[in-house]
Amino acid sequence: MIKSVQKIQLSASRDIPFSKLVLSQSNVRRIKAGVSIEELAEDIARRTLLQSITVRPVVDDQGAETGMFEIPAGGRRYRALELLVKQKRLARNAMIPCVVRTDGIAEEDSLAENVQRAPLHPLDQFRAFLLLREKGNSEEEIAAAFFVSVAVVKQRLRLASVSPQLLDVYAEDGMTLDQLMAFTVNPDHERQEQVWNAIQRSYNKEAYQIRRLLTEDTVRASDKRALYAAEEYKAAGGPIMRDLFQCDDGGWLQDVPLLERLVAEKLARDAESLRAEGWKWVETAIDFPYGHTYGLRHLQGERQPLSEEEAAAREALRNEAEQLEAAYSEAEEIPEEADARLAEIEAALEAFEDRPVLYAPEEIARAGVFVSIDGSGRLRVERGYVRPEDEAPIEELETPQGEAETTATYAARAETPFSSSCELDDGESVRNGAAADEEDEGMRPLPDKLLTELTAYRTLALREAVGRDPAIAHLSALHAMCLRLFYRYAVDTCLEIDAKNVAFGAQAPGLSDTPLAAKVDARHLDWSQQLPAEPQDLWDVLTTFDADTRQRLFAHCVSLTVNAVHEPWSRRPRAIAHADRLASTLALDVAGTGWIPTVDNFLGRVTKARILQAVREAKGADVSRRIEALKKGDMAREAETLLTGAGWLPEPLRTPGHGPQASLEGSSHSAPEEAAAVEDGAAAETDPASDEIVAPDEDAEPAPVDDAQSIAAE
């Protein structure tokens, strides 16, 4: 016997006046979530009600209908309609489409309506936004229609523009939303697919790794080259990739050959204007190593003098500044207008001081210029450096007429042998030929042996005299050091003091652009401008300096000879140990100079164990444990954020007994060799592939990203 299938009978639907509807206590939704009532009301006003409200008749004690209907499912829609009625945008007796339920339990209706509803897949939302734009809606119109920002619309449209092959992977849950967002950095579908296939064979599938691979052949917009030729690159139509989901510092410049060509052309143009000044050579480079000018003689030149009008204007500005400062000297706070004016005056006075330097034509013909780009992307011009091969020949020593011969002139003359004489063992010479036995009655240079004996005694006398006069000893040492550090091949001293300005064989990235390098270079330039152009005039100039000036110059000269660089090919444990003692005596605070651990300069180049140790030392074990489960790249970025402002330093930068790590160091400071051994041990316990350097700027605060799972519906 065949059983008949029972037909399903759907609940009746009808239009009910809004005034006959009331909320029900059977609605299971208690927590506010999703689109706000205000936004839902605006959506209903724009598109009318797209979903009916489920209602149940309200009955009296005898079970008879009262004509009112309660709403167990659809309370948010009712509240949105209620808001429109209060705003008088909807009539109180407006007919509302409702589904009338009489069977079952009211709470079950409310639960089923919310549970059985499937949320829209984010990809469908992305594609829907793209479809709306293709149908003529602008990004602003789409944003207004769905109550989101224009930035969110741009993000969703960018997500929809990823390779269709990768979108299919995302639709099948084969890729996370973070990974999909990373692929939006590069619009090249072929490259996106290549990177996706590549990371399938790698342990590292994180979003930052995807971004790094997609941008590895580009140049960041924050790079000095990009900043220097930014306008030229844009004018040439060079493509720029942007990341809408993270702070990207201006993005990435894709056409690297174009950028390099534009940088080279602009440097050449800038150098051409300098060649027109008459310099013998102009050397250009994007960057020169730190210390490239040391050992070259630097021309001093003279600052271009101020005209009478300029001098009067400078004096007027100084007087105005003094008057403003005097007027508000006792005030608790300077008014904004006065403060702004003081800043303007200060900038104007600095412009007066920054006058062009004038050089003699004969000096320009012998010297040259270094042209490069500084860390901020501006042109760096270093004028007036003389190479050794371009130095003028040293003039022969001459004795001024009427002056007695000195030891120096004796020695100079003695260095020139007589063509008709030969030296004997005792230093005497005899004539060749027939007149060999005759005595030369004329003045001859002293014999070398005698001259050596006399000057040996004089040297001993000088040593005794200098040893009794600390001031002259200090002046003599300062003179010898200045000759070596400020002049090329100067030998105008009798002191056997060899001061070496050690060049950096290996340099940290961007070392020449750091504030420390700027301070040292500015101080060296300031002293070089106070010293004479010729080394033979140095002693006379030094004697005019007061004791304090000499001490400061001496300190600068000594500072240039410091070499605390650890080099694997040159083990100098005692020198490094002395550097520790010197740092301890000076209470050196490297963190105070501006050094902070970043992904680029430390955290991205050491093992995970090292990163965790750094965070543990700076923030404690609890904070360290919070990041120990992260991947290497994420851990490095998170550690950078945690360590910013903490004053933490790696072992080679610490000063024994000083700083936040003093309590952690024990009795002595770990030498670089020991740190390297620890690093090797930590690396042995970590996946070697995890030590690759993380792409820059991954630590930036992400741009606001709308929750891809939410939709503009109930």
C-alpha positions in Angstrom: 0.0 0.0 0.0 1.5 3.3 -1.1 1.5 6.1 1.6 0.7 9.5 0.3 3.3 12.2 1.0 1.9 14.8 3.4 1.8 18.2 1.7 3.5 21.1 3.5 1.3 24.0 4.2 3.1 27.3 4.6 2.1 30.0 7.1 -0.2 32.6 5.8 1.2 36.1 4.9 -0.7 39.3 5.2 -0.2 43.1 5.5 -0.7 44.3 9.0 -0.8 48.0 10.0 2.3 49.0 12.0 0.2 50.3 14.8 -1.1 46.7 15.4 2.4 45.3 16.0 4.2 44.9 19.3 7.5 43.3 20.4 7.4 39.9 21.9 9.4 38.7 25.0 9.9 35.4 23.1 12.7 36.9 20.8 15.9 35.0 21.6 18.1 37.8 20.4 19.3 39.7 23.5 22.7 41.0 22.4 23.2 43.8 19.9 25.3 42.7 16.9 25.7 43.6 13.3 24.1 46.6 11.6 22.8 49.3 13.9 19.1 50.2 14.1 19.8 53.6 12.5 21.6 52.1 9.5 18.9 49.4 9.1 16.3 52.2 9.1 18.1 54.1 6.4 18.4 50.9 4.4 14.7 50.3 4.6 14.0 53.9 3.6 16.2 53.4 0.6 15.0 49.9 -0.5 11.9 49.4 1.6 11.5 46.2 3.7 13.2 43.3 1.9 12.2 40.6 4.5 8.9 40.0 6.1 8.4 40.0 9.8 7.2 36.9 11.6 4.3 37.5 13.9 1.9 35.7 16.2 -1.7 36.8 17.1 -2.1 38.2 20.6 -5.0 36.4 22.3 -6.9 37.2 25.5 -7.6 34.9 28.5 -10.3 33.1 26.6 -8.0 32.4 23.6 -9.7 35.0 21.3 -7.6 37.2 19.0 -7.3 40.8 20.1 -6.3 42.2 16.7 -2.7 42.9 17.9 0.3 40.8 16.8 3.5 40.2 18.6 6.9 39.8 16.9 9.0 36.9 18.1 11.3 37.1 15.1 12.2 40.4 13.4 12.5 42.7 16.3 15.4 44.8 14.8 13.3 45.4 11.7 10.4 46.5 13.9 12.6 48.9 15.8 13.9 50.3 12.5 10.4 50.8 11.3 9.5 52.4 14.6 12.4 54.9 14.2 11.1 55.8 10.8 7.6 56.4 12.3 9.1 58.6 15.0 10.9 60.6 12.3 7.5 60.9 10.5 9.0 59.3 7.4 6.6 56.4 7.7 2.9 56.5 8.6 1.8 54.8 11.8 -0.8 52.8 9.9 1.5 51.8 7.1 1.0 48.2 6.0 3.8 45.9 7.0 4.3 42.5 5.2 4.1 39.8 7.9 4.2 36.0 8.0 1.5 34.9 10.6 2.5 31.8 12.6 0.1 30.0 14.9 1.7 26.6 15.3 4.8 25.6 17.4 6.7 27.7 20.0 7.4 31.4 19.5 11.0 31.0 20.9 11.6 28.3 18.3 10.6 30.6 15.5 13.0 33.3 16.7 15.9 30.8 17.1 15.3 29.1 13.8 15.1 32.3 11.8 18.6 33.4 13.1 20.3 30.0 13.1 19.1 28.7 9.7 20.1 31.9 8.0 23.4 31.4 6.2 25.7 34.5 6.2 26.9 35.8 2.9 30.4 34.6 2.0 32.9 37.5 2.0 33.8 36.7 -1.6 30.2 37.1 -2.7 30.2 40.5 -1.1 33.5 41.6 -2.8 32.1 40.5 -6.2 28.8 42.2 -5.5 30.6 45.5 -4.9 32.6 45.0 -8.1 29.4 44.3 -10.0 27.8 47.5 -8.7 30.8 49.5 -9.8 30.7 47.9 -13.2 27.0 48.9 -13.5 28.0 52.6 -13.1 28.0 53.2 -9.3 30.9 55.2 -8.0 32.8 54.1 -4.9 31.3 57.0 -3.0 27.7 55.9 -4.0 28.4 52.3 -3.0 29.8 53.5 0.4 26.7 55.6 1.0 24.3 52.8 0.0 25.8 50.3 2.5 26.9 52.7 5.2 30.6 52.0 5.0 33.5 54.3 4.3 35.0 54.8 0.9 38.2 53.2 2.1 36.3 50.0 2.9 34.7 50.0 -0.6 38.2 50.4 -2.1 39.5 47.5 0.0 36.7 45.1 -1.1 37.1 46.1 -4.7 40.8 45.4 -4.4 40.1 42.0 -2.9 37.7 41.2 -5.8 40.5 42.1 -8.3 42.8 39.2 -7.1 43.5 36.4 -9.6 40.3 34.4 -10.2 42.3 31.2 -9.6 43.2 32.5 -6.1 39.7 33.7 -5.4 38.5 30.2 -6.1 41.0 28.8 -3.6 39.7 31.4 -1.0 36.1 30.4 -1.8 36.9 26.8 -0.9 38.6 27.9 2.3 42.0 27.0 1.0 43.3 30.5 1.9 42.8 32.8 4.8 41.5 36.4 4.5 44.8 37.7 5.6 46.6 35.8 2.9 44.1 37.1 0.3 44.7 40.7 1.5 48.4 40.2 1.1 48.0 39.2 -2.6 46.3 42.6 -3.3 49.7 44.3 -3.0 50.7 43.3 -6.5 48.1 43.5 -9.3 49.9 41.0 -11.6 47.8 37.9 -11.6 50.6 35.8 -13.0 53.0 36.8 -10.3 50.3 36.2 -7.6 49.8 32.7 -8.9 53.6 32.1 -8.9 53.9 33.2 -5.3 50.9 31.1 -4.2 52.5 28.0 -5.9 55.8 28.8 -4.3 54.6 29.1 -0.8 52.8 25.7 -1.1 56.3 24.2 -1.0 57.4 26.4 1.9 56.8 26.1 5.7 56.1 29.9 5.7 52.7 30.8 4.3 52.2 33.9 6.4 50.8 37.1 4.9 54.0 39.0 5.5 55.9 36.4 3.5 53.5 36.8 0.6 53.9 40.6 0.7 57.7 40.2 0.7 57.7 37.8 -2.3 55.3 40.1 -4.2 57.5 43.2 -3.6 61.0 41.7 -3.7 61.7 43.2 -7.1 60.4 46.7 -6.1 61.7 49.7 -4.2 59.9 51.1 -1.2 58.5 54.7 -1.6 60.4 55.6 1.6 63.7 54.6 0.0 66.1 57.5 -0.5 66.2 56.9 -4.2 62.4 57.0 -4.5 62.2 60.2 -2.4 64.9 61.9 -4.5 63.3 61.2 -7.8 59.7 60.9 -6.8 58.4 63.7 -9.1 60.4 62.4 -12.0 59.1 58.9 -11.5 55.5 60.0 -11.4 55.9 62.2 -14.4 57.4 59.2 -16.3 54.3 57.2 -15.5 56.1 54.7 -13.3 53.7 52.3 -11.6 53.3 52.3 -7.8 51.9 49.4 -5.8 49.9 50.2 -2.7 48.7 48.2 0.2 45.2 49.1 1.3 45.3 46.9 4.4 48.5 48.0 6.1 50.5 51.2 6.4 52.9 51.0 3.5 54.8 54.4 3.7 53.7 55.3 0.2 53.9 51.9 -1.4 56.4 50.3 -3.7 57.8 51.5 -6.9 57.6 48.7 -9.5 59.8 49.9 -12.3 63.2 49.7 -10.7 65.3 50.2 -13.9 63.2 53.3 -14.6 63.8 54.6 -11.1 67.6 53.9 -11.2 67.8 55.6 -14.6 65.9 58.7 -13.4 68.1 58.9 -10.2 71.3 58.7 -12.3 70.0 61.3 -14.7 69.0 63.7 -11.9 72.3 63.2 -10.1 74.1 63.9 -13.4 72.2 67.1 -13.8 72.9 68.2 -10.3 76.5 67.3 -10.7 76.7 69.3 -14.0 75.8 72.5 -12.2 78.6 71.8 -9.7 81.1 71.2 -12.5 80.3 74.6 -13.9 81.8 76.0 -10.7 85.2 74.9 -11.9 86.0 71.9 -9.6 88.6 69.5 -10.9 86.4 66.5 -10.3 82.8 65.7 -9.2 82.1 62.2 -8.0 78.5 61.1 -7.8 76.9 58.1 -6.0 73.6 57.3 -4.4 75.5 56.8 -1.2 79.2 57.0 -0.1 80.5 54.8 2.8 80.8 56.6 6.1 84.2 58.2 6.5 84.9 58.5 2.7 86.3 62.0 3.2 88.6 61.2 6.0 92.3 61.5 5.0 91.5 64.0 2.3 92.4 67.7 2.9 89.3 69.8 3.2 89.4 73.3 1.9 88.2 75.8 4.4 87.0 78.7 2.2 85.4 81.8 3.5 81.7 82.4 4.2 80.2 84.9 1.8 80.0 88.2 3.7 76.7 89.8 4.4 75.8 93.0 2.6 74.9 96.1 4.6 71.2 95.5 4.0 71.5 91.9 5.1 73.5 92.7 8.2 70.9 95.4 9.2 68.0 92.9 8.6 69.8 90.3 10.8 70.3 92.8 13.6 66.7 93.9 13.4 65.6 90.3 13.7 67.8 89.7 16.7 66.4 92.8 18.4 62.8 91.7 17.7 63.5 88.3 19.2 65.1 89.8 22.3 62.0 92.1 22.7 59.6 89.2 22.4 61.5 87.0 24.9 61.7 89.9 27.3 58.0 90.6 27.0 57.0 87.1 27.9 59.9 86.2 30.2 57.6 86.0 33.2 54.6 84.6 31.5 53.5 81.1 32.2 52.8 80.4 28.5 53.9 82.3 25.4 50.9 83.1 23.0 50.8 81.1 19.8 51.3 84.2 17.7 54.5 85.1 19.6 55.8 81.6 19.6 55.2 81.3 15.8 57.0 84.6 15.2 60.0 83.5 17.3 60.2 80.3 15.2 60.2 82.4 12.0 62.9 84.7 13.3 65.0 81.7 14.3 64.7 80.2 10.8 65.6 83.5 9.2 68.7 83.9 11.4 69.8 80.4 10.6 69.5 81.3 6.9 71.8 84.2 7.4 74.3 81.9 9.1 74.1 79.3 6.3 76.0 81.4 3.8 77.7 80.0 0.7 81.4 79.2 1.2 83.7 81.0 -1.3 86.9 79.2 -2.4 90.0 80.6 -4.2 90.0 79.7 -7.9 93.4 78.0 -7.6 91.9 75.8 -4.8 88.8 75.0 -6.8 91.1 73.8 -9.7 92.8 71.3 -7.4 89.8 70.1 -5.4 86.6 68.2 -6.0 83.1 67.5 -4.8 81.2 64.5 -3.6 77.5 64.4 -4.6 75.1 61.9 -3.1 71.7 61.5 -1.6 71.1 61.7 2.2 68.7 59.6 4.2 65.7 62.0 3.6 66.1 61.9 -0.2 67.7 65.3 -0.5 70.9 66.1 -2.4 74.0 66.0 -0.3 76.9 68.1 -1.6 80.4 67.9 0.0 82.6 70.5 -1.6 86.3 71.2 -1.4 88.2 67.9 -0.9 91.7 67.5 -2.2 93.1 64.1 -3.2 96.8 63.4 -2.4 97.8 63.2 -6.1 96.3 66.7 -6.6 98.3 68.4 -3.8 100.7 71.1 -4.8 104.4 70.1 -4.6 106.1 70.9 -1.3 108.4 73.9 -1.7 112.1 73.4 -0.8 113.1 74.9 2.6 114.9 78.2 2.4 116.7 80.1 5.1 115.5 83.7 5.3 118.3 86.2 4.7 119.9 87.4 7.8 118.7 84.5 10.0 120.9 82.0 11.7 120.8 78.4 10.3 118.6 76.1 12.4 118.9 72.4 12.9 116.2 71.9 10.2 118.1 73.8 7.6 121.3 72.1 8.5 119.6 68.8 8.1 118.0 69.9 4.8 121.3 70.9 3.4 123.1 67.8 4.7 120.6 65.7 2.7 122.1 67.0 -0.5 125.5 65.3 -1.1 128.4 66.9 -2.9 129.0 65.5 -6.3 132.8 65.7 -5.8 133.0 64.1 -2.4 132.4 60.7 -0.8 131.6 59.7 2.8 134.1 58.0 5.0 133.5 55.9 8.1 133.9 58.8 10.5 131.6 61.1 8.5 134.4 63.2 7.0 134.8 63.6 3.2 137.9 64.0 1.0 138.4 65.6 -2.3 138.7 63.5 -5.5 141.4 64.1 -8.0 144.5 66.2 -7.5 143.0 68.5 -4.9 142.1 65.7 -2.5 144.6 66.7 0.2 143.7 70.3 0.3 141.4 71.6 3.1 138.2 73.3 2.0 138.3 76.6 3.7 134.6 77.4 2.9 131.5 76.6 5.0 130.5 73.0 4.6 127.5 71.1 6.1 128.2 69.4 9.4 129.1 65.7 9.0 126.1 63.4 9.4 127.6 61.6 12.4 128.3 64.8 14.2 124.8 66.1 13.4 123.3 62.9 14.7 125.2 63.1 18.0 124.3 66.8 18.5 120.6 66.3 17.8 120.5 63.3 20.1 121.6 65.4 23.0 119.1 68.1 21.9 116.4 65.5 21.8 117.2 64.4 25.3 117.1 68.0 26.5 113.7 68.5 24.8 112.3 65.4 26.5 113.4 66.7 29.9 111.9 70.1 29.2 108.6 68.8 27.8 108.3 66.4 30.7 108.5 69.3 33.1 105.8 71.3 31.2 102.4 69.5 31.0 100.9 72.4 29.0 103.5 72.2 26.3 103.3 68.4 26.3 99.6 68.6 25.8 100.1 71.2 23.0 102.7 69.1 21.3 100.6 66.0 21.3 97.6 67.9 20.1 99.7 69.4 17.3 100.9 65.9 16.2 97.4 64.4 16.3 95.9 67.3 14.3 98.5 66.9 11.6 97.6 63.3 11.1 93.8 63.7 11.4 93.3 67.0 9.5 96.1 67.1 6.9 97.3 64.7 4.3 100.9 63.4 4.6 101.9 66.2 7.0 105.2 65.5 8.7 105.6 68.8 10.6 106.2 67.3 14.0 109.1 65.8 15.9 106.8 63.6 18.1 106.6 60.0 17.2 102.8 59.9 17.8 100.8 58.1 15.2 97.1 58.9 15.4 95.0 56.7 13.0 91.5 57.6 11.9 90.2 54.1 11.5 87.8 53.5 8.5 84.9 51.2 9.0 85.5 48.1 7.0 81.9 46.9 7.5 79.0 49.3 8.2 75.5 49.0 9.5 72.9 50.0 6.9 72.4 53.7 6.8 75.2 54.5 9.2 76.2 57.7 7.4 72.6 59.0 7.8 72.3 58.5 11.6 72.2 61.4 14.0 75.4 60.2 15.5 77.3 60.4 12.2 75.9 63.9 11.7 77.1 65.0 15.1 80.7 63.7 14.6 80.9 65.0 11.0 79.6 68.5 12.1 82.1 68.6 14.9 85.0 67.6 12.6 83.9 70.2 10.0 83.7 72.9 12.7 87.3 72.2 13.9 88.7 72.0 10.3 87.3 75.5 9.7 89.1 76.8 12.7 92.5 75.3 11.7 94.8 76.8 9.1 95.0 75.6 5.5 98.7 74.8 5.7 100.2 72.4 8.2 103.2 74.5 8.8 100.9 77.2 10.3 99.2 74.8 12.7 101.5 75.3 15.7 101.1 79.1 15.6 97.3 78.8 15.5 97.2 76.2 18.3 99.2 78.5 20.6 96.5 81.1 20.2 93.8 78.7 21.5 92.9 78.9 25.2 93.2 75.9 27.4 89.6 74.9 27.2 89.6 75.1 23.4 92.7 72.9 23.2 91.2 70.3 25.5 88.0 70.1 23.4 90.0 69.8 20.2 92.2 67.2 21.9 89.1 65.2 22.9 87.9 65.3 19.3 91.2 64.1 17.9 91.3 61.2 20.5 87.7 60.3 19.7 88.6 59.8 16.0 91.2 57.1 16.9 88.7 54.9 18.9 88.2 51.5 17.3 85.9 49.2 19.1 84.7 47.3 16.0 84.5 43.5 16.3 85.8 41.9 13.0 85.9 38.2 12.7 89.1 38.3 10.8 90.9 40.4 13.4 90.4 39.1 16.9 91.2 41.9 19.4 89.8 40.7 22.8 91.9 43.1 24.9 91.0 46.1 22.7 87.3 45.1 23.0 87.7 44.7 26.8 89.2 48.2 27.0 86.3 49.5 25.0 84.0 48.1 27.7 86.0 49.9 30.4 86.0 53.1 28.4 82.2 52.9 27.9 81.8 52.2 31.6 83.9 55.2 32.6 81.9 57.4 30.3 78.5 55.8 31.4 77.8 55.4 27.7 74.1 55.0 26.9 73.7 53.7 23.3 69.9 53.7 23.7 70.0 57.4 24.5 71.7 58.1 21.2 68.6 57.0 19.4 69.3 53.3 18.7 66.3 51.0 19.0 65.9 47.4 18.0 63.9 46.9 14.8 63.2 44.1 12.4 65.8 45.4 10.0 68.7 46.2 12.3 68.4 43.2 14.7 65.2 41.3 15.4 64.8 40.0 11.8 68.4 38.8 11.7 68.5 36.7 14.8 66.8 33.5 16.0 63.5 33.2 17.7 65.3 32.3 20.9 67.2 35.6 20.8 63.9 37.6 20.2 62.2 35.9 23.1 65.2 36.6 25.3 65.1 40.3 24.4 61.4 40.6 25.2 61.9 38.6 28.4 64.7 40.9 29.6 62.8 44.1 28.7 59.2 43.2 29.5 59.3 40.0 31.7 58.5 36.3 31.2 54.8 36.8 31.0 55.0 39.1 28.0 57.6 36.8 26.4 55.3 33.8 26.7 52.5 35.7 24.9 54.5 35.8 21.6 56.5 32.5 21.8 53.9 30.7 19.6 54.1 33.2 16.8 56.0 32.6 13.5 59.4 34.2 13.2 58.3 37.2 11.1 55.2 38.0 13.3 57.3 37.5 16.4 60.0 40.0 15.2 57.4 42.6 14.3 55.6 42.2 17.7 58.9 42.3 19.5 59.8 45.6 17.8 56.5 47.1 19.1 57.1 45.8 22.6 60.7 46.9 22.8 60.1 50.5 21.5 60.9 52.9 24.3 62.1 50.1 26.6 65.8 51.1 26.3 66.7 47.4 25.7 70.1 46.8 23.9 71.7 43.6 22.6 74.9 42.5 24.4 77.4 44.2 22.0 75.8 47.6 22.6 75.5 47.4 26.4 77.7 49.3 28.9 78.7 47.1 31.8 77.0 48.2 35.0 74.8 50.7 33.3 71.3 50.7 31.7 68.2 48.5 32.1 70.2 45.4 31.5 72.8 46.0 34.3 71.0 43.6 36.6 70.9 40.9 34.0 74.6 40.9 33.0 76.2 39.4 36.0 79.8 40.2 36.7 81.0 41.0 33.2 79.8 42.1 29.8 79.5 39.3 27.1 82.1 39.8 24.4 80.9 39.6 20.8 82.7 36.3 20.4 80.6 34.9 23.3 77.4 36.4 21.8 78.2 34.8 18.5 78.6 31.4 20.2 75.2 31.8 21.9 73.6 32.8 18.6 75.0 29.7 16.9 73.7 27.5 19.6 70.2 29.1 19.5 70.2 28.8 15.7 70.9 25.1 16.0 67.7 24.6 17.9 65.6 26.7 15.4 64.5 26.0 11.9 67.3 27.5 9.7 64.8 28.9 7.3 63.2 31.0 10.0 66.3 33.3 10.1 65.5 35.1 6.9 65.1 38.9 7.2 61.5 40.1 7.4 60.3 42.7 4.9 60.3 46.3 6.3 57.3 48.1 7.6 55.4 45.0 8.6 55.2 46.5 12.1 53.1 49.4 10.9 49.6 49.9 12.3 47.1 48.3 9.9 44.6 50.5 8.1 41.0 50.1 9.2 39.6 46.9 7.7 35.9 46.3 7.7 34.9 42.9 9.1 34.6 40.8 5.9 32.0 38.6 7.5 29.5 41.3 8.2 26.9 42.4 5.7 24.4 45.2 5.6 21.5 43.0 6.7 20.0 41.8 9.9 
